[in-house]
Amino acid sequence: MTVQSVIEQKLAAGIHAKHMDVVNESSNHNVPPGSESHFKVVLVSEDFADKKLLQRHRMINEILADELKDKIHALAIHTYTESEWKDANGDAPMSPPCQGGDGSLSP
Amino acid sequence: MDVLERIDKIVKDNPVVIFMKGTPQLPQCGFSMRAAQALQACGQEFAHVNVLMDPEIFENLPRYQDWPTFPQIYVNGELVGGCDITMELFQKGELKNMVEEAVV
């Protein structure tokens, strides 16, 4: 199973999401083609109501703890309640451009 | 000194500190870059630790506050979060207030 599918399945099981988007952004980074190292997740859920950003991100970090240990190098997280998602016009921020990474791979 | 004590001392000794890949002047990761830029835009001095230059901190920082990724931003001894949280607080204007209150 791809890392992307694992992320999608675990998040779907762990969060009652109205909207979920898991994007493989690895091709924007200093890794070989076809890598599954850099991901962005966008989640819209009432599970986040009354939770601070730190708590929301901890929920996701915990669900994906195994993947974060070795498979995922970067994980951008954008969390919204339904009303916050409406305010954001259904648009999560873009991830930043790569700045070279950890130097483990030559450019 | 134990590495967690060393990290704790850095966090407690500096009202605002970012553990990042690279430096604010020469960031080595887009997420670290953005978070450092947000802190710079708050207009106060802040400390930084280049985790790529300190393998011990690189290895052990994730277990300090059970936060698996870099960068990590601490204000007033408390974890604010990583890049995405820092950016969101910056855009809401909250980060500037937090930083100013911590530095005073």
N, CA and C atoms of all chains as a GROMACS GRO file, in nm:
protein
  633
    1MET      N    1   0.084  -0.120   0.000
    1MET     CA    2   0.000   0.000   0.000
    1MET      C    3   0.088   0.125   0.000
    2THR      N    4   0.046   0.227  -0.072
    2THR     CA    5   0.127   0.349  -0.074
    2THR      C    6   0.116   0.422   0.059
    3VAL      N    7   0.218   0.503   0.089
    3VAL     CA    8   0.215   0.582   0.211
    3VAL      C    9   0.092   0.673   0.209
    4GLN      N   10   0.063   0.727   0.090
    4GLN     CA   11  -0.053   0.815   0.077
    4GLN      C   12  -0.182   0.744   0.120
    5SER      N   13  -0.200   0.617   0.075
    5SER     CA   14  -0.322   0.544   0.113
    5SER      C   15  -0.327   0.518   0.262
    6VAL      N   16  -0.210   0.488   0.321
    6VAL     CA   17  -0.206   0.463   0.465
    6VAL      C   18  -0.248   0.590   0.540
    7ILE      N   19  -0.193   0.703   0.498
    7ILE     CA   20  -0.227   0.830   0.563
    7ILE      C   21  -0.378   0.854   0.552
    8GLU      N   22  -0.431   0.836   0.432
    8GLU     CA   23  -0.574   0.861   0.410
    8GLU      C   24  -0.660   0.769   0.496
    9GLN      N   25  -0.622   0.641   0.501
    9GLN     CA   26  -0.703   0.546   0.578
    9GLN      C   27  -0.698   0.576   0.728
   10LYS      N   28  -0.577   0.605   0.778
   10LYS     CA   29  -0.564   0.630   0.922
   10LYS      C   30  -0.639   0.758   0.962
   11LEU      N   31  -0.626   0.862   0.880
   11LEU     CA   32  -0.695   0.987   0.912
   11LEU      C   33  -0.847   0.968   0.905
   12ALA      N   34  -0.892   0.895   0.803
   12ALA     CA   35  -1.036   0.872   0.788
   12ALA      C   36  -1.090   0.796   0.909
   13ALA      N   37  -1.008   0.705   0.962
   13ALA     CA   38  -1.052   0.626   1.078
   13ALA      C   39  -1.046   0.707   1.206
   14GLY      N   40  -0.952   0.801   1.213
   14GLY     CA   41  -0.928   0.871   1.338
   14GLY      C   42  -1.002   1.003   1.353
   15ILE      N   43  -1.042   1.062   1.241
   15ILE     CA   44  -1.108   1.194   1.245
   15ILE      C   45  -1.238   1.186   1.166
   16HIS      N   46  -1.343   1.241   1.223
   16HIS     CA   47  -1.470   1.246   1.150
   16HIS      C   48  -1.466   1.369   1.058
   17ALA      N   49  -1.413   1.351   0.939
   17ALA     CA   50  -1.389   1.466   0.852
   17ALA      C   51  -1.503   1.487   0.753
   18LYS      N   52  -1.540   1.615   0.737
   18LYS     CA   53  -1.636   1.652   0.633
   18LYS      C   54  -1.563   1.665   0.500
   19HIS      N   55  -1.434   1.698   0.512
   19HIS     CA   56  -1.352   1.712   0.392
   19HIS      C   57  -1.210   1.672   0.426
   20MET      N   58  -1.148   1.594   0.339
   20MET     CA   59  -1.010   1.555   0.364
   20MET      C   60  -0.934   1.558   0.233
   21ASP      N   61  -0.816   1.617   0.238
   21ASP     CA   62  -0.732   1.623   0.120
   21ASP      C   63  -0.590   1.585   0.164
   22VAL      N   64  -0.536   1.482   0.104
   22VAL     CA   65  -0.398   1.444   0.133
   22VAL      C   66  -0.320   1.460   0.003
   23VAL      N   67  -0.223   1.549   0.004
   23VAL     CA   68  -0.148   1.581  -0.118
   23VAL      C   69  -0.003   1.538  -0.101
   24ASN      N   70   0.045   1.462  -0.196
   24ASN     CA   71   0.187   1.425  -0.199
   24ASN      C   72   0.265   1.539  -0.265
   25GLU      N   73   0.340   1.611  -0.185
   25GLU     CA   74   0.415   1.727  -0.236
   25GLU      C   75   0.563   1.694  -0.258
   26SER      N   76   0.595   1.566  -0.255
   26SER     CA   77   0.736   1.525  -0.259
   26SER      C   78   0.809   1.575  -0.383
   27SER      N   79   0.735   1.585  -0.494
   27SER     CA   80   0.802   1.624  -0.618
   27SER      C   81   0.854   1.767  -0.613
   28ASN      N   82   0.808   1.845  -0.514
   28ASN     CA   83   0.859   1.982  -0.498
   28ASN      C   84   0.989   1.983  -0.417
   29HIS      N   85   1.036   1.868  -0.378
   29HIS     CA   86   1.148   1.864  -0.285
   29HIS      C   87   1.266   1.784  -0.338
   30ASN      N   88   1.371   1.786  -0.257
   30ASN     CA   89   1.501   1.734  -0.296
   30ASN      C   90   1.507   1.582  -0.275
   31VAL      N   91   1.412   1.512  -0.338
   31VAL     CA   92   1.405   1.366  -0.320
   31VAL      C   93   1.384   1.302  -0.458
   32PRO      N   94   1.412   1.173  -0.470
   32PRO     CA   95   1.399   1.107  -0.601
   32PRO      C   96   1.254   1.108  -0.652
   33PRO      N   97   1.235   1.102  -0.783
   33PRO     CA   98   1.101   1.098  -0.840
   33PRO      C   99   1.022   0.980  -0.784
   34GLY      N  100   0.893   1.001  -0.762
   34GLY     CA  101   0.809   0.894  -0.710
   34GLY      C  102   0.814   0.878  -0.560
   35SER      N  103   0.888   0.966  -0.491
   35SER     CA  104   0.899   0.956  -0.345
   35SER      C  105   0.767   0.986  -0.277
   36GLU      N  106   0.752   0.934  -0.157
   36GLU     CA  107   0.637   0.967  -0.074
   36GLU      C  108   0.690   1.015   0.061
   37SER      N  109   0.749   1.132   0.059
   37SER     CA  110   0.819   1.184   0.177
   37SER      C  111   0.757   1.312   0.232
   38HIS      N  112   0.700   1.393   0.146
   38HIS     CA  113   0.645   1.523   0.187
   38HIS      C  114   0.495   1.525   0.157
   39PHE      N  115   0.417   1.547   0.262
   39PHE     CA  116   0.272   1.547   0.243
   39PHE      C  117   0.209   1.671   0.304
   40LYS      N  118   0.094   1.705   0.250
   40LYS     CA  119   0.010   1.810   0.310
   40LYS      C  120  -0.126   1.749   0.336
   41VAL      N  121  -0.177   1.768   0.456
   41VAL     CA  122  -0.314   1.723   0.482
   41VAL      C  123  -0.401   1.843   0.517
   42VAL      N  124  -0.518   1.843   0.458
   42VAL     CA  125  -0.619   1.944   0.487
   42VAL      C  126  -0.740   1.870   0.542
   43LEU      N  127  -0.783   1.908   0.661
   43LEU     CA  128  -0.895   1.838   0.724
   43LEU      C  129  -0.998   1.938   0.774
   44VAL      N  130  -1.122   1.911   0.742
   44VAL     CA  131  -1.232   1.992   0.791
   44VAL      C  132  -1.318   1.901   0.878
   45SER      N  133  -1.329   1.934   1.004
   45SER     CA  134  -1.400   1.845   1.096
   45SER      C  135  -1.448   1.920   1.219
   46GLU      N  136  -1.564   1.881   1.266
   46GLU     CA  137  -1.612   1.939   1.393
   46GLU      C  138  -1.538   1.880   1.513
   47ASP      N  139  -1.457   1.774   1.488
   47ASP     CA  140  -1.372   1.722   1.596
   47ASP      C  141  -1.276   1.831   1.645
   48PHE      N  142  -1.252   1.933   1.561
   48PHE     CA  143  -1.155   2.037   1.597
   48PHE      C  144  -1.218   2.152   1.675
   49ALA      N  145  -1.352   2.153   1.684
   49ALA     CA  146  -1.418   2.263   1.753
   49ALA      C  147  -1.367   2.271   1.897
   50ASP      N  148  -1.344   2.394   1.944
   50ASP     CA  149  -1.297   2.418   2.081
   50ASP      C  150  -1.159   2.359   2.109
   51LYS      N  151  -1.086   2.323   2.004
   51LYS     CA  152  -0.950   2.274   2.026
   51LYS      C  153  -0.851   2.375   1.967
   52LYS      N  154  -0.746   2.402   2.045
   52LYS     CA  155  -0.642   2.491   1.995
   52LYS      C  156  -0.566   2.423   1.882
   53LEU      N  157  -0.498   2.507   1.802
   53LEU     CA  158  -0.421   2.453   1.690
   53LEU      C  159  -0.323   2.346   1.736
   54LEU      N  160  -0.256   2.373   1.849
   54LEU     CA  161  -0.158   2.277   1.900
   54LEU      C  162  -0.224   2.141   1.927
   55GLN      N  163  -0.343   2.145   1.987
   55GLN     CA  164  -0.414   2.020   2.016
   55GLN      C  165  -0.457   1.950   1.887
   56ARG      N  166  -0.503   2.029   1.791
   56ARG     CA  167  -0.547   1.970   1.664
   56ARG      C  168  -0.430   1.899   1.594
   57HIS      N  169  -0.315   1.968   1.592
   57HIS     CA  170  -0.200   1.909   1.525
   57HIS      C  171  -0.150   1.786   1.601
   58ARG      N  172  -0.160   1.791   1.735
   58ARG     CA  173  -0.121   1.674   1.813
   58ARG      C  174  -0.209   1.553   1.780
   59MET      N  175  -0.340   1.577   1.759
   59MET     CA  176  -0.431   1.468   1.721
   59MET      C  177  -0.378   1.399   1.595
   60ILE      N  178  -0.340   1.480   1.497
   60ILE     CA  179  -0.297   1.425   1.369
   60ILE      C  180  -0.159   1.361   1.382
   61ASN      N  181  -0.069   1.427   1.455
   61ASN     CA  182   0.064   1.368   1.477
   61ASN      C  183   0.053   1.232   1.544
   62GLU      N  184  -0.043   1.219   1.635
   62GLU     CA  185  -0.059   1.090   1.705
   62GLU      C  186  -0.112   0.983   1.611
   63ILE      N  187  -0.211   1.020   1.529
   63ILE     CA  188  -0.268   0.923   1.435
   63ILE      C  189  -0.162   0.874   1.337
   64LEU      N  190  -0.071   0.964   1.300
   64LEU     CA  191   0.031   0.929   1.200
   64LEU      C  192   0.170   0.908   1.263
   65ALA      N  193   0.171   0.874   1.393
   65ALA     CA  194   0.299   0.865   1.465
   65ALA      C  195   0.395   0.766   1.400
   66ASP      N  196   0.343   0.649   1.358
   66ASP     CA  197   0.432   0.549   1.298
   66ASP      C  198   0.493   0.600   1.168
   67GLU      N  199   0.410   0.665   1.087
   67GLU     CA  200   0.458   0.715   0.959
   67GLU      C  201   0.559   0.828   0.980
   68LEU      N  202   0.534   0.912   1.082
   68LEU     CA  203   0.624   1.025   1.107
   68LEU      C  204   0.761   0.979   1.158
   69LYS      N  205   0.765   0.858   1.213
   69LYS     CA  206   0.891   0.808   1.265
   69LYS      C  207   0.994   0.788   1.155
   70ASP      N  208   0.951   0.733   1.042
   70ASP     CA  209   1.052   0.709   0.939
   70ASP      C  210   1.006   0.743   0.797
   71LYS      N  211   0.878   0.720   0.766
   71LYS     CA  212   0.837   0.734   0.625
   71LYS      C  213   0.820   0.880   0.581
   72ILE      N  214   0.758   0.960   0.666
   72ILE     CA  215   0.727   1.098   0.625
   72ILE      C  216   0.836   1.191   0.673
   73HIS      N  217   0.889   1.268   0.581
   73HIS     CA  218   0.993   1.366   0.617
   73HIS      C  219   0.928   1.500   0.654
   74ALA      N  220   0.822   1.536   0.586
   74ALA     CA  221   0.755   1.664   0.614
   74ALA      C  222   0.605   1.646   0.606
   75LEU      N  223   0.536   1.708   0.700
   75LEU     CA  224   0.391   1.700   0.702
   75LEU      C  225   0.333   1.838   0.731
   76ALA      N  226   0.274   1.896   0.629
   76ALA     CA  227   0.203   2.023   0.648
   76ALA      C  228   0.061   1.990   0.692
   77ILE      N  229   0.013   2.058   0.795
   77ILE     CA  230  -0.119   2.028   0.851
   77ILE      C  231  -0.204   2.155   0.852
   78HIS      N  232  -0.322   2.145   0.793
   78HIS     CA  233  -0.415   2.258   0.795
   78HIS      C  234  -0.551   2.206   0.841
   79THR      N  235  -0.596   2.256   0.955
   79THR     CA  236  -0.719   2.205   1.015
   79THR      C  237  -0.824   2.314   1.025
   80TYR      N  238  -0.946   2.276   1.000
   80TYR     CA  239  -1.056   2.373   1.003
   80TYR      C  240  -1.181   2.308   1.061
   81THR      N  241  -1.260   2.388   1.131
   81THR     CA  242  -1.398   2.348   1.154
   81THR      C  243  -1.476   2.389   1.029
   82GLU      N  244  -1.601   2.349   1.022
   82GLU     CA  245  -1.676   2.381   0.901
   82GLU      C  246  -1.688   2.532   0.881
   83SER      N  247  -1.708   2.606   0.990
   83SER     CA  248  -1.724   2.750   0.973
   83SER      C  249  -1.590   2.816   0.938
   84GLU      N  250  -1.481   2.764   0.995
   84GLU     CA  251  -1.348   2.819   0.959
   84GLU      C  252  -1.317   2.792   0.812
   85TRP      N  253  -1.359   2.675   0.766
   85TRP     CA  254  -1.335   2.638   0.626
   85TRP      C  255  -1.413   2.730   0.533
   86LYS      N  256  -1.535   2.766   0.576
   86LYS     CA  257  -1.615   2.860   0.498
   86LYS      C  258  -1.544   2.996   0.493
   87ASP      N  259  -1.492   3.038   0.609
   87ASP     CA  260  -1.421   3.167   0.614
   87ASP      C  261  -1.296   3.166   0.526
   88ALA      N  262  -1.232   3.048   0.516
   88ALA     CA  263  -1.110   3.038   0.435
   88ALA      C  264  -1.144   3.017   0.287
   89ASN      N  265  -1.273   3.020   0.254
   89ASN     CA  266  -1.320   2.999   0.116
   89ASN      C  267  -1.274   2.864   0.061
   90GLY      N  268  -1.262   2.767   0.147
   90GLY     CA  269  -1.224   2.633   0.102
   90GLY      C  270  -1.086   2.627   0.042
   91ASP      N  271  -0.995   2.706   0.094
   91ASP     CA  272  -0.862   2.713   0.034
   91ASP      C  273  -0.755   2.710   0.143
   92ALA      N  274  -0.677   2.603   0.146
   92ALA     CA  275  -0.568   2.593   0.244
   92ALA      C  276  -0.442   2.657   0.187
   93PRO      N  277  -0.353   2.705   0.276
   93PRO     CA  278  -0.230   2.770   0.229
   93PRO      C  279  -0.141   2.676   0.148
   94MET      N  280  -0.062   2.737   0.060
   94MET     CA  281   0.038   2.661  -0.016
   94MET      C  282   0.154   2.627   0.077
   95SER      N  283   0.216   2.512   0.055
   95SER     CA  284   0.338   2.479   0.129
   95SER      C  285   0.455   2.558   0.072
   96PRO      N  286   0.557   2.580   0.158
   96PRO     CA  287   0.671   2.660   0.112
   96PRO      C  288   0.758   2.584   0.013
   97PRO      N  289   0.837   2.657  -0.066
   97PRO     CA  290   0.931   2.590  -0.156
   97PRO      C  291   1.043   2.525  -0.076
   98CYS      N  292   1.100   2.421  -0.133
   98CYS     CA  293   1.213   2.352  -0.069
   98CYS      C  294   1.332   2.447  -0.058
   99GLN      N  295   1.410   2.432   0.049
   99GLN     CA  296   1.532   2.513   0.062
   99GLN      C  297   1.656   2.425   0.066
  100GLY      N  298   1.645   2.306   0.011
  100GLY     CA  299   1.762   2.219   0.003
  100GLY      C  300   1.755   2.097   0.092
  101GLY      N  301   1.668   2.100   0.190
  101GLY     CA  302   1.651   1.984   0.275
  101GLY      C  303   1.765   1.968   0.373
  102ASP      N  304   1.782   1.848   0.418
  102ASP     CA  305   1.880   1.823   0.525
  102ASP      C  306   2.019   1.792   0.471
  103GLY      N  307   2.034   1.804   0.340
  103GLY     CA  308   2.166   1.782   0.282
  103GLY      C  309   2.199   1.635   0.262
  104SER      N  310   2.102   1.546   0.292
  104SER     CA  311   2.130   1.403   0.278
  104SER      C  312   2.130   1.361   0.131
  105LEU      N  313   2.073   1.442   0.047
  105LEU     CA  314   2.074   1.414  -0.096
  105LEU      C  315   2.135   1.534  -0.168
  106SER      N  316   2.221   1.508  -0.260
  106SER     CA  317   2.279   1.621  -0.332
  106SER      C  318   2.175   1.676  -0.428
  107PRO      N  319   2.183   1.806  -0.459
  107PRO     CA  320   2.081   1.869  -0.544
  107PRO      C  321   2.080   1.811  -0.686
  108MET      N  322   2.580   1.784   3.076
  108MET     CA  323   2.436   1.805   3.095
  108MET      C  324   2.358   1.715   2.999
  109ASP      N  325   2.255   1.654   3.049
  109ASP     CA  326   2.167   1.571   2.967
  109ASP      C  327   2.108   1.656   2.854
  110VAL      N  328   2.086   1.593   2.738
  110VAL     CA  329   2.041   1.672   2.622
  110VAL      C  330   1.904   1.736   2.645
  111LEU      N  331   1.815   1.665   2.715
  111LEU     CA  332   1.682   1.725   2.740
  111LEU      C  333   1.694   1.843   2.835
  112GLU      N  334   1.789   1.833   2.930
  112GLU     CA  335   1.813   1.948   3.019
  112GLU      C  336   1.871   2.065   2.939
  113ARG      N  337   1.957   2.031   2.845
  113ARG     CA  338   2.018   2.135   2.762
  113ARG      C  339   1.908   2.206   2.678
  114ILE      N  340   1.819   2.126   2.618
  114ILE     CA  341   1.709   2.184   2.540
  114ILE      C  342   1.622   2.270   2.631
  115ASP      N  343   1.592   2.216   2.747
  115ASP     CA  344   1.504   2.287   2.841
  115ASP      C  345   1.565   2.421   2.882
  116LYS      N  346   1.696   2.420   2.901
  116LYS     CA  347   1.763   2.544   2.940
  116LYS      C  348   1.755   2.648   2.827
  117ILE      N  349   1.773   2.604   2.705
  117ILE     CA  350   1.763   2.696   2.590
  117ILE      C  351   1.621   2.755   2.584
  118VAL      N  352   1.522   2.668   2.602
  118VAL     CA  353   1.382   2.713   2.595
  118VAL      C  354   1.350   2.811   2.709
  119LYS      N  355   1.402   2.782   2.828
  119LYS     CA  356   1.370   2.866   2.945
  119LYS      C  357   1.451   2.997   2.943
  120ASP      N  358   1.572   2.991   2.887
  120ASP     CA  359   1.659   3.109   2.888
  120ASP      C  360   1.622   3.212   2.781
  121ASN      N  361   1.544   3.171   2.683
  121ASN     CA  362   1.512   3.261   2.572
  121ASN      C  363   1.361   3.281   2.560
  122PRO      N  364   1.316   3.406   2.569
  122PRO     CA  365   1.171   3.429   2.562
  122PRO      C  366   1.111   3.379   2.430
  123VAL      N  367   1.190   3.389   2.322
  123VAL     CA  368   1.143   3.340   2.192
  123VAL      C  369   1.259   3.264   2.128
  124VAL      N  370   1.233   3.138   2.093
  124VAL     CA  371   1.339   3.060   2.028
  124VAL      C  372   1.279   2.967   1.923
  125ILE      N  373   1.351   2.957   1.813
  125ILE     CA  374   1.310   2.863   1.708
  125ILE      C  375   1.420   2.760   1.689
  126PHE      N  376   1.382   2.633   1.692
  126PHE     CA  377   1.471   2.523   1.655
  126PHE      C  378   1.442   2.495   1.508
  127MET      N  379   1.541   2.516   1.424
  127MET     CA  380   1.515   2.512   1.280
  127MET      C  381   1.627   2.443   1.203
  128LYS      N  382   1.596   2.412   1.077
  128LYS     CA  383   1.699   2.360   0.988
  128LYS      C  384   1.763   2.478   0.917
  129GLY      N  385   1.890   2.502   0.951
  129GLY     CA  386   1.958   2.619   0.898
  129GLY      C  387   1.945   2.736   0.995
  130THR      N  388   1.965   2.855   0.943
  130THR     CA  389   1.956   2.976   1.025
  130THR      C  390   1.853   3.070   0.960
  131PRO      N  391   1.807   3.171   1.034
  131PRO     CA  392   1.714   3.266   0.972
  131PRO      C  393   1.774   3.328   0.845
  132GLN      N  394   1.906   3.349   0.845
  132GLN     CA  395   1.971   3.408   0.728
  132GLN      C  396   1.986   3.307   0.614
  133LEU      N  397   2.007   3.181   0.653
  133LEU     CA  398   2.029   3.077   0.552
  133LEU      C  399   1.950   2.951   0.588
  134PRO      N  400   1.819   2.959   0.574
  134PRO     CA  401   1.737   2.843   0.610
  134PRO      C  402   1.760   2.728   0.513
  135GLN      N  403   1.752   2.606   0.565
  135GLN     CA  404   1.777   2.487   0.483
  135GLN      C  405   1.649   2.409   0.456
  136CYS      N  406   1.536   2.468   0.490
  136CYS     CA  407   1.408   2.399   0.474
  136CYS      C  408   1.301   2.506   0.460
  137GLY      N  409   1.207   2.485   0.370
  137GLY     CA  410   1.105   2.586   0.345
  137GLY      C  411   1.018   2.614   0.466
  138PHE      N  412   0.990   2.511   0.544
  138PHE     CA  413   0.905   2.530   0.662
  138PHE      C  414   0.980   2.612   0.768
  139SER      N  415   1.108   2.581   0.786
  139SER     CA  416   1.190   2.659   0.880
  139SER      C  417   1.201   2.804   0.832
  140MET      N  418   1.217   2.820   0.702
  140MET     CA  419   1.229   2.954   0.645
  140MET      C  420   1.106   3.039   0.676
  141ARG      N  421   0.990   2.982   0.649
  141ARG     CA  422   0.867   3.058   0.670
  141ARG      C  423   0.847   3.096   0.816
  142ALA      N  424   0.870   3.000   0.904
  142ALA     CA  425   0.849   3.026   1.046
  142ALA      C  426   0.945   3.134   1.096
  143ALA      N  427   1.071   3.127   1.051
  143ALA     CA  428   1.170   3.227   1.092
  143ALA      C  429   1.133   3.365   1.037
  144GLN      N  430   1.084   3.367   0.914
  144GLN     CA  431   1.041   3.496   0.856
  144GLN      C  432   0.926   3.556   0.936
  145ALA      N  433   0.833   3.471   0.979
  145ALA     CA  434   0.720   3.522   1.058
  145ALA      C  435   0.770   3.582   1.189
  146LEU      N  436   0.867   3.514   1.252
  146LEU     CA  437   0.923   3.568   1.377
  146LEU      C  438   0.995   3.700   1.350
  147GLN      N  439   1.071   3.706   1.242
  147GLN     CA  440   1.142   3.830   1.208
  147GLN      C  441   1.042   3.943   1.188
  148ALA      N  442   0.930   3.911   1.124
  148ALA     CA  443   0.830   4.014   1.096
  148ALA      C  444   0.763   4.066   1.222
  149CYS      N  445   0.779   3.995   1.333
  149CYS     CA  446   0.722   4.040   1.460
  149CYS      C  447   0.807   4.154   1.520
  150GLY      N  448   0.927   4.172   1.467
  150GLY     CA  449   1.007   4.290   1.502
  150GLY      C  450   1.083   4.281   1.634
  151GLN      N  451   1.089   4.164   1.695
  151GLN     CA  452   1.164   4.149   1.819
  151GLN      C  453   1.279   4.051   1.797
  152GLU      N  454   1.380   4.062   1.882
  152GLU     CA  455   1.490   3.966   1.870
  152GLU      C  456   1.443   3.828   1.916
  153PHE      N  457   1.498   3.728   1.852
  153PHE     CA  458   1.467   3.591   1.896
  153PHE      C  459   1.591   3.505   1.878
  154ALA      N  460   1.596   3.398   1.955
  154ALA     CA  461   1.710   3.306   1.945
  154ALA      C  462   1.678   3.197   1.844
  155HIS      N  463   1.783   3.140   1.786
  155HIS     CA  464   1.759   3.024   1.700
  155HIS      C  465   1.864   2.917   1.727
  156VAL      N  466   1.824   2.793   1.705
  156VAL     CA  467   1.916   2.679   1.714
  156VAL      C  468   1.908   2.607   1.581
  157ASN      N  469   2.022   2.592   1.516
  157ASN     CA  470   2.028   2.518   1.391
  157ASN      C  471   2.042   2.370   1.424
  158VAL      N  472   1.933   2.296   1.408
  158VAL     CA  473   1.935   2.154   1.449
  158VAL      C  474   2.025   2.070   1.359
  159LEU      N  475   2.055   2.120   1.240
  159LEU     CA  476   2.143   2.046   1.150
  159LEU      C  477   2.288   2.051   1.198
  160MET      N  478   2.318   2.149   1.283
  160MET     CA  479   2.454   2.162   1.334
  160MET      C  480   2.469   2.096   1.472
  161ASP      N  481   2.360   2.044   1.525
  161ASP     CA  482   2.364   1.985   1.659
  161ASP      C  483   2.290   1.852   1.656
  162PRO      N  484   2.360   1.745   1.616
  162PRO     CA  485   2.294   1.615   1.597
  162PRO      C  486   2.220   1.566   1.722
  163GLU      N  487   2.274   1.599   1.839
  163GLU     CA  488   2.211   1.553   1.962
  163GLU      C  489   2.073   1.618   1.979
  164ILE      N  490   2.065   1.747   1.954
  164ILE     CA  491   1.935   1.815   1.963
  164ILE      C  492   1.843   1.766   1.851
  165PHE      N  493   1.899   1.749   1.732
  165PHE     CA  494   1.820   1.699   1.618
  165PHE      C  495   1.752   1.567   1.654
  166GLU      N  496   1.828   1.478   1.717
  166GLU     CA  497   1.776   1.346   1.752
  166GLU      C  498   1.674   1.351   1.866
  167ASN      N  499   1.693   1.441   1.957
  167ASN     CA  500   1.616   1.434   2.083
  167ASN      C  501   1.506   1.539   2.100
  168LEU      N  502   1.511   1.646   2.020
  168LEU     CA  503   1.408   1.749   2.036
  168LEU      C  504   1.266   1.694   2.022
  169PRO      N  505   1.241   1.602   1.924
  169PRO     CA  506   1.104   1.551   1.912
  169PRO      C  507   1.045   1.495   2.041
  170ARG      N  508   1.128   1.437   2.128
  170ARG     CA  509   1.070   1.380   2.250
  170ARG      C  510   1.063   1.481   2.365
  171TYR      N  511   1.121   1.599   2.345
  171TYR     CA  512   1.116   1.701   2.451
  171TYR      C  513   0.971   1.741   2.483
  172GLN      N  514   0.896   1.774   2.379
  172GLN     CA  515   0.755   1.808   2.399
  172GLN      C  516   0.664   1.716   2.316
  173ASP      N  517   0.716   1.597   2.283
  173ASP     CA  518   0.639   1.503   2.204
  173ASP      C  519   0.585   1.569   2.076
  174TRP      N  520   0.676   1.630   2.002
  174TRP     CA  521   0.640   1.697   1.877
  174TRP      C  522   0.737   1.647   1.771
  175PRO      N  523   0.687   1.576   1.668
  175PRO     CA  524   0.777   1.496   1.585
  175PRO      C  525   0.855   1.572   1.478
  176THR      N  526   0.820   1.698   1.452
  176THR     CA  527   0.877   1.763   1.333
  176THR      C  528   0.949   1.894   1.367
  177PHE      N  529   1.023   1.943   1.268
  177PHE     CA  530   1.089   2.073   1.274
  177PHE      C  531   1.026   2.166   1.170
  178PRO      N  532   1.028   2.294   1.190
  178PRO     CA  533   1.082   2.366   1.306
  178PRO      C  534   0.991   2.354   1.428
  179GLN      N  535   1.044   2.394   1.543
  179GLN     CA  536   0.963   2.407   1.664
  179GLN      C  537   0.986   2.546   1.720
  180ILE      N  538   0.877   2.614   1.754
  180ILE     CA  539   0.886   2.751   1.802
  180ILE      C  540   0.834   2.755   1.946
  181TYR      N  541   0.915   2.814   2.033
  181TYR     CA  542   0.878   2.825   2.173
  181TYR      C  543   0.872   2.972   2.212
  182VAL      N  544   0.765   3.010   2.279
  182VAL     CA  545   0.750   3.146   2.330
  182VAL      C  546   0.719   3.135   2.478
  183ASN      N  547   0.798   3.207   2.558
  183ASN     CA  548   0.777   3.203   2.703
  183ASN      C  549   0.783   3.062   2.759
  184GLY      N  550   0.872   2.982   2.705
  184GLY     CA  551   0.890   2.847   2.756
  184GLY      C  552   0.789   2.746   2.709
  185GLU      N  553   0.693   2.790   2.626
  185GLU     CA  554   0.589   2.697   2.582
  185GLU      C  555   0.595   2.674   2.432
  186LEU      N  556   0.570   2.549   2.394
  186LEU     CA  557   0.565   2.516   2.252
  186LEU      C  558   0.447   2.587   2.186
  187VAL      N  559   0.478   2.667   2.083
  187VAL     CA  560   0.372   2.728   2.003
  187VAL      C  561   0.327   2.630   1.897
  188GLY      N  562   0.424   2.565   1.833
  188GLY     CA  563   0.392   2.467   1.730
  188GLY      C  564   0.501   2.467   1.625
  189GLY      N  565   0.464   2.418   1.507
  189GLY     CA  566   0.558   2.417   1.395
  189GLY      C  567   0.526   2.531   1.299
  190CYS      N  568   0.564   2.511   1.175
  190CYS     CA  569   0.549   2.618   1.076
  190CYS      C  570   0.402   2.656   1.053
  191ASP      N  571   0.316   2.557   1.035
  191ASP     CA  572   0.178   2.589   0.998
  191ASP      C  573   0.106   2.666   1.107
  192ILE      N  574   0.126   2.626   1.232
  192ILE     CA  575   0.061   2.695   1.343
  192ILE      C  576   0.118   2.837   1.357
  193THR      N  577   0.251   2.846   1.348
  193THR     CA  578   0.316   2.976   1.360
  193THR      C  579   0.264   3.072   1.252
  194MET      N  580   0.252   3.022   1.131
  194MET     CA  581   0.202   3.107   1.021
  194MET      C  582   0.057   3.149   1.045
  195GLU      N  583  -0.022   3.055   1.093
  195GLU     CA  584  -0.164   3.088   1.113
  195GLU      C  585  -0.178   3.194   1.224
  196LEU      N  586  -0.100   3.178   1.331
  196LEU     CA  587  -0.104   3.278   1.440
  196LEU      C  588  -0.050   3.412   1.391
  197PHE      N  589   0.052   3.406   1.306
  197PHE     CA  590   0.108   3.531   1.251
  197PHE      C  591   0.003   3.603   1.168
  198GLN      N  592  -0.065   3.529   1.082
  198GLN     CA  593  -0.163   3.592   0.994
  198GLN      C  594  -0.281   3.650   1.071
  199LYS      N  595  -0.311   3.591   1.185
  199LYS     CA  596  -0.420   3.644   1.268
  199LYS      C  597  -0.372   3.761   1.353
  200GLY      N  598  -0.240   3.788   1.353
  200GLY     CA  599  -0.186   3.896   1.435
  200GLY      C  600  -0.156   3.853   1.578
  201GLU      N  601  -0.181   3.727   1.609
  201GLU     CA  602  -0.162   3.681   1.747
  201GLU      C  603  -0.015   3.658   1.781
  202LEU      N  604   0.062   3.616   1.682
  202LEU     CA  605   0.203   3.583   1.709
  202LEU      C  606   0.278   3.708   1.756
  203LYS      N  607   0.252   3.820   1.690
  203LYS     CA  608   0.321   3.945   1.725
  203LYS      C  609   0.293   3.980   1.872
  204ASN      N  610   0.168   3.970   1.912
  204ASN     CA  611   0.132   3.999   2.051
  204ASN      C  612   0.202   3.904   2.147
  205MET      N  613   0.202   3.775   2.113
  205MET     CA  614   0.266   3.676   2.200
  205MET      C  615   0.415   3.707   2.216
  206VAL      N  616   0.479   3.737   2.103
  206VAL     CA  617   0.623   3.763   2.105
  206VAL      C  618   0.652   3.890   2.184
  207GLU      N  619   0.573   3.994   2.161
  207GLU     CA  620   0.596   4.121   2.231
  207GLU      C  621   0.579   4.104   2.382
  208GLU      N  622   0.476   4.030   2.420
  208GLU     CA  623   0.453   4.008   2.564
  208GLU      C  624   0.568   3.928   2.626
  209ALA      N  625   0.621   3.833   2.550
  209ALA     CA  626   0.728   3.747   2.603
  209ALA      C  627   0.858   3.824   2.619
  210VAL      N  628   0.883   3.917   2.527
  210VAL     CA  629   1.011   3.986   2.526
  210VAL      C  630   1.018   4.097   2.631
  211VAL      N  631   0.904   4.155   2.662
  211VAL     CA  632   0.899   4.266   2.758
  211VAL      C  633   0.953   4.223   2.894
   0.00000   0.00000   0.00000
